[in-house]
Amino acid sequence: MMARASSHRYLASLALCAGLLGCMPVGHDVADEQKESHFLEGKRCINSMDYHGAIEQFTKALTVNPNSASAHYELGILYEQREPDPAAAIYHYQRYLKLRPNAENADLIRQRIISCKQDLARTVQPLPITPGMQQQLEQLLDEVKRLREENEHWRAYFASLPPAATNTAPVQAPRPTPHTAPPTETAPDRQTAASAAAPMRTHTVQPGESPYSIARKYGVHLNAVMAANPGLEPRRLQPGQTINIPAR
């Protein structure tokens, strides 16, 4: 007699739980899913309010049958209402809908997903900006500004280059014309010429430098630096490379 009363209470609990959680779709597949041993043990854990144990059992049921919509459904309810984890609840609800798109409670599950997403959004707080982060942000903005300026200078430099000549006739060397010999340079004249053509400075390229940054460092124009270094490839500039720096 007592066993029969206990059985009645068990069935009544199952009916009440089904009424609270919503109607599961009825069918052969669903019946098979709900007869699986881990699934049945999970339902017993729910009846005894052992929600953590229920999660473990339903997870094992998914190990046996990854397409168990019933197990996904139960896990969604548990993660939403008993062991709050909105992200996990959303995942299992979505898997349930994918496996049972025409379920009678599909609209209700979609509403539960929206509610879980709202709960998840409330857990995300904006990060405060620390003084160190602010300093890094300012440095990045300065670097962006510098790169933009350098880009504009390169645009101006390449725009100033003459277009490459094509299909031009060979240049004839001019015929020599009689001329008088130039006067012999005296020592003062040679000194004056030497001082006028003073040797260029040189610069050893450091990591991260570019022709533009080097020109700015010495206060000369980028075009002058490029002219003083014929054949210089700006994109192939290597640390340790020596380049000429023209006078101002």
C-alpha atoms as one frame of an Amber mdcrd trajectory, in Angstrom:
protein
   0.000   0.000   0.000   2.786   2.376   0.947   4.684   1.489  -2.220   1.597
   2.299  -4.289   1.217   5.690  -2.527   4.895   6.460  -3.136   4.461   5.575
  -6.789   1.464   7.876  -7.028   3.443  10.730  -5.478   6.271  10.137  -7.923
   3.919  10.261 -10.901   2.236  13.365  -9.531   5.629  15.068  -9.171   6.494
  14.233 -12.755   3.185  15.642 -13.960   3.665  18.828 -11.963   7.191  19.270
 -13.277   5.978  18.808 -16.856   3.285  21.414 -16.300   5.771  23.960 -14.945
   8.442  23.415 -17.567   6.135  23.268 -20.598   4.946  20.533 -22.836   7.573
  18.353 -24.446   6.781  17.094 -27.942   5.377  13.584 -27.950   6.810  11.049
 -30.325   8.752   7.829 -30.646  12.152   9.568 -30.573  11.240  11.576 -27.484
  10.050   8.445 -25.698  13.322   6.693 -26.504  15.338   9.679 -25.266  13.460
   9.780 -21.996  13.969   6.053 -21.393  17.742   6.412 -21.433  19.189   5.501
 -18.007  21.097   8.756 -17.423  18.062  10.798 -18.420  15.879   8.892 -15.928
  18.491   9.382 -13.214  18.556  13.107 -14.008  14.790  13.323 -13.543  15.131
  11.542 -10.183  17.780  14.076  -9.147  15.371  16.912  -9.997  12.661  15.329
  -7.850  15.114  15.157  -4.949  16.221  18.773  -5.637  19.754  17.627  -6.472
  20.124  20.021  -9.383  23.885  19.683  -9.683  23.527  15.914  -9.918  20.764
  16.351 -12.489  23.076  18.436 -14.670  25.715  15.712 -14.500  23.229  13.001
 -15.480  21.703  14.931 -18.392  25.215  15.736 -19.611  25.985  12.009 -19.559
  22.776  11.421 -21.498  24.130  13.736 -24.194  27.356  11.744 -24.231  25.305
   8.675 -25.062  23.084  10.533 -27.548  24.308  14.018 -28.579  20.998  14.574
 -30.396  18.836  14.057 -27.324  16.528  17.062 -27.519  14.988  16.061 -24.191
  18.357  16.276 -22.410  19.111  19.655 -24.003  15.712  20.907 -22.885  16.224
  19.798 -19.279  19.705  21.323 -19.166  18.371  24.611 -20.531  15.783  24.759
 -17.739  18.364  23.870 -15.073  20.931  26.416 -16.259  18.275  29.110 -16.454
  16.411  28.503 -13.196  18.446  26.274 -10.860  22.157  26.672 -11.585  22.215
  30.125 -13.237  24.408  30.129 -16.327  22.656  32.162 -19.056  25.201  31.298
 -21.739  24.811  27.556 -21.124  21.020  27.872 -21.010  20.999  29.692 -24.360
  23.163  26.986 -25.924  20.966  24.101 -24.786  17.741  25.921 -25.685  19.064
  26.610 -29.179  20.157  23.003 -29.608  16.686  21.895 -28.522  15.038  24.136
 -31.123  17.383  22.895 -33.824  16.522  19.286 -33.015  12.803  19.991 -32.464
  11.981  23.032 -34.650   8.264  22.219 -34.659   7.905  21.578 -30.948   4.696
  22.843 -29.355   6.685  24.935 -26.886   9.056  26.395 -29.525   7.710  29.951
 -29.121   8.061  29.732 -25.345  11.654  28.533 -25.687  12.466  31.449 -27.986
  11.139  33.830 -25.335  13.303  32.079 -22.733  16.349  32.555 -24.977  15.660
  36.305 -25.193  15.324  36.464 -21.416  18.612  34.602 -20.946  20.373  36.971
 -23.338  19.117  39.906 -21.286  20.416  38.246 -18.117  23.754  37.645 -19.801
  23.999  41.275 -20.925  23.478  42.464 -17.358  26.512  40.481 -16.218  28.818
  42.317 -18.627  30.124  45.534 -17.094  32.141  48.120 -19.042  35.810  48.087
 -18.089  37.090  51.253 -16.382  39.814  53.155 -18.194  42.912  53.310 -15.978
  45.597  56.037 -16.278  47.906  53.477 -17.892  45.290  52.556 -20.478  44.652
  56.245 -21.156  48.381  56.804 -21.715  48.572  53.867 -24.109  45.560  55.209
 -25.983  47.201  58.624 -26.343  50.419  57.005 -27.579  48.484  55.041 -30.166
  46.708  58.184 -31.333  50.070  59.992 -31.637  51.462  57.068 -33.625  48.460
  57.117 -35.954  48.937  60.854 -36.466  52.652  60.381 -37.194  51.983  57.606
 -39.694  49.382  59.732 -41.455  51.857  62.616 -41.751  54.530  60.256 -43.046
  52.080  58.838 -45.562  51.241  62.330 -46.823  54.941  63.157 -47.218  55.478
  59.991 -49.224  52.524  60.837 -51.418  54.007  64.270 -52.049  57.427  62.787
 -52.760  56.229  60.249 -55.309  53.968  62.851 -56.901  57.000  65.112 -57.410
  58.935  62.455 -59.322  58.938  62.931 -63.112  57.048  60.267 -65.062  59.192
  57.561 -66.607  60.035  58.404 -70.208  58.841  55.882 -72.816  59.599  55.529
 -76.539  61.975  58.473 -76.501  64.619  58.916 -79.153  68.212  58.367 -78.032
  69.856  61.539 -76.914  72.643  62.652 -79.223  75.790  63.715 -77.508  76.574
  67.332 -78.356  79.522  67.930 -80.615  82.461  69.495 -78.905  82.938  73.140
 -79.722  86.194  74.988 -79.578  86.672  76.751 -76.319  89.431  78.309 -74.447
  91.031  76.447 -71.608  89.741  77.455 -68.183  92.127  79.383 -66.055  94.183
  77.306 -63.684  92.736  77.220 -60.191  94.846  78.811 -57.573  95.138  77.456
 -54.047  92.566  79.899 -52.593  90.131  78.944 -55.363  90.504  75.247 -54.553
  89.918  75.921 -50.866  86.767  77.899 -51.680  85.435  75.079 -53.886  86.232
  72.499 -51.234  84.419  74.474 -48.572  81.421  74.927 -50.875  81.234  71.175
 -51.503  81.497  70.066 -47.903  81.138  66.309 -47.402  77.671  65.066 -46.455
  76.909  63.741 -43.024  76.028  60.108 -42.616  73.438  58.446 -40.430  73.235
  54.863 -39.217  69.679  53.616 -39.462  68.105  52.565 -36.164  65.230  50.072
 -35.750  61.873  51.603 -36.593  63.314  54.537 -38.556  62.201  55.543 -42.033
  63.570  58.081 -44.522  60.840  60.471 -43.430  61.659  60.216 -39.719  65.394
  60.576 -40.452  64.773  63.655 -42.608  62.661  65.177 -39.864  65.373  64.406
 -37.301  68.004  66.353 -39.254  65.636  69.098 -40.357  65.979  68.436 -44.075
  63.387  67.699 -46.716  62.557  64.120 -47.594  63.262  64.789 -51.281  66.778
  65.947 -50.384  67.476  62.757 -48.448  66.248  60.601 -51.319  68.296  62.614
 -53.830  71.419  62.170 -51.676  70.932  58.399 -51.666  70.270  57.221 -55.234
  68.751  53.774 -55.384  67.596  53.849 -51.767  64.567  51.598 -51.248  62.475
  53.101 -48.422  60.669  49.841 -47.706  63.931  47.882 -47.528  65.691  50.164
 -45.082  67.591  47.978 -42.618  68.934  48.793 -39.122  72.676  49.424 -39.327
  72.474  50.728 -42.891  74.344  53.991 -43.501  72.731  56.752 -45.550  73.858
  60.228 -46.574  72.358  63.300 -44.941  72.504  66.450 -47.093  73.294  69.831
 -45.619  70.394  72.089 -44.783
